[in-house]
Amino acid sequence: MERKRTRPANVLGDDDEPSSIEPESKKFRSSGIGVPSYRPTPSDSSIPNAAPRPEQIKAMIAQKKAQLEAMAASLRPSQPRPPLLPIRPLVLSSSTSTTSITTPVSISTQNNFTSSGIDPDLQRKILEAKERVKVNLAKANPYLPSTSSLAKAADDSLKAKGGLKVEAHPALSLDQSGKLDLKRVAALIPKPNFATVKANQRAAPAASKQESKVKSTPSEELNDITQNPYFDPRAGSIAPQRRGRKKFKFIQRGKYESIGDQMRAQAKLEKLKEDIAQSVKKAGMEAELDSSDKAIKRDPPPALEWWDAHLLPNKTYADIDAGLALARIEDDDSLVTWFVQHPIPIKPPGDNGPPPPKPLMLTKKEQKKLRKQRRLELQKEKQDKIRLGLLPPDQPKVKMSNLMRVLTNEAIQDPTKAEAQVRKEMQRRQETHLKANEERKLTEEQRKEKRRKKLEEDAKKGTIVCVFKVNDLSHPKMKFKVDTNAQQLGLTGTVIINPNFNVVIVEGGPKGIKYYKKLMIRRIDWSDTTRLGEGSGAGGNGGGNEQGEDEPTAEPPKENKCVLIWEGEVKDRGFKGFWFKTCPTEKIAKDYLRKHKGEHYWDLASKYVDDGLELPNVF
């Protein structure tokens, strides 16, 4: 016997209304195939044309009232809605009986089916099929919302429905205030699952130690002054207070422009005030607006100041005209004098600083090296200017040695002309060189000025005095050398001529004294005067007199010599020039030197004895 399979209506549960399910018997009747029916034979009451019973009418009215009350309750804003429960798919195990799980939807559907007269066995199969479909859909896509939970079913029953009794989309759900629930909409968006590794995961930021501290409140015993003698109510909270993190503060556009406008306006205001003050001053109203110290009235000066009272006998300034005040001032017992006391200048405290570094003294080899480097730099600079076109190129330096290499064709064609041209250029270069040397030379005035500056710089380094003792200084040649060199070196001093010995005193800078000392000790030959004296004495009448008597033999001449007896540094110069002074006696010489603070120089010279100045006695 062949068994035909039949599909129950509305297996997926697309229509929530049980009235929309078409009876299975009508479909098979239209096809004309005899199929056994699983439903009981409808009674006369199920026929549409038959009038409903009073019990059915009451049940329908009660059902409509319940639906209206549910809709009114969902539309009331004052009544809080129950919180949304998380959406979880309904998973049924094989061991769990499907009959033990009942939902409000299935209960209401079952009641509707019962009221409509559908077979309970068929109703159970339809509900089981719906649950299996929901479980399979939940396993296939876990992101789809599930309506298996009791809270979800109760919440869905209160939702507002759109047209044709279709439920609203979950994304259009409203919150308690009647606005769109954005959090629930974001939760309904499916999130893809990506395969990630540990390297791609960002480390969770470690909680700061300050945040982990719990602000614990002290116990009552610690806050009690009687039990805790160390309690201080001014201490404040135990937990540290962390300052809030500073945020970026961006400068608004036009901020500094407004500041500049304010500054310019302030400047204009100040200028306007100044102009007003000037105009008021010109109009002669400054006396009325004067608020300075001059406007304050002061007491007139007294008729006699207290510091003049003890100098004026009659206590009036008329004593000055009468001369009574001068009598007291000029008195011998008076402490007031006409002299002005100038205090001794004291050097200001403070360090003068380190001395300037001394110039580096270079050897001859180093000086030549620096000169060569300097000339190379100048030559390179000149070549660069020639390459840039700033200077014309130099003419080739042709000499007789490189004549054939430089003027190849011209020298071969006309050697005489080429030689004359080369000699002419050589002569021109020689003249240019000599002319440049003459231009670099200093004039006579420039040389004198240069020499004078050097002497002034040498004199600023200090004053050194040298005292020389000379046995004989009567020859004019020696006098000229001593005087001229002292004048040229800028030295000051004097030469004292005495019958016994001569003293030369010079003072000046270190460099001039060094040169003059070499002149007096080494360069001048003091023995020339002896030879000249001998030559001048020989002659006449052959060494005899008119009576024919022999003249007495002359004493042998003394050896002339210059000796340095003292050298030292003094504070100031004692002479303003260089002069010769003849002093026949010692007293005149001392008096002269005493005026120039050099009397002790004569004492040194008179007490100095040198065996080389006098010849030994001849027997």
Buried (B, 14 or more C-beta within 10 A) or exposed (E): EEEEEEEEBBEEBEEBEBEEBEBBBEEBEEEEEEEEBBEEEEEEEEEEEEEEEEEEEEBEEEBEEEEEEEEEEBEEEEEEBEEBEEBEBBEBEEEEEEEEEEBEBBEBBBEBBEBEEBBEEBBBBBBEBBBEEBBEBBEEEEEEEBBBBEEBBEBBEEBEEEEEEEEEEBEBBBEEEEEEBEEBBEBBEEEEEEEEEEEEEEEEEEEEEEEEEEEEEEEEEEEEEEEBEEBEEEEEEEEEEEEEEEEEEEEEEEEEEEEEEEEEEEEEEEEEEEEEEEEEEEEEEEEEEEEEEEEEEEEEEEEEEEEBEEBBEEEBEEBEEEEBBEEBEEEEEEEEEEEEEEEEEEEEEEEEEEEEEEEEEEEEEEEEEEEEEEEEEEEEEEEEEEEEEEEEEEEEEBEEEEBEEBBEEEBEEEEEEBBEBBEEBBEEBEEEEEEEEEEEEEEEEEEEEEEEEBBEEBBEEEBBBBBBBBBBBEBEEBBEBBBEBBEEBBBBBBBBBBEEBBBBBBBBBBBBBBBBBEBBBEEBEBEEBBEEBEEEEEEEEEEEEEEEEEEEEEEEBEBBBBBEBBEEEEEEBBBEEBEBBEBEEEEBBBEBBEEBEBBEBBEEBBEBEEEEBEEEEEE
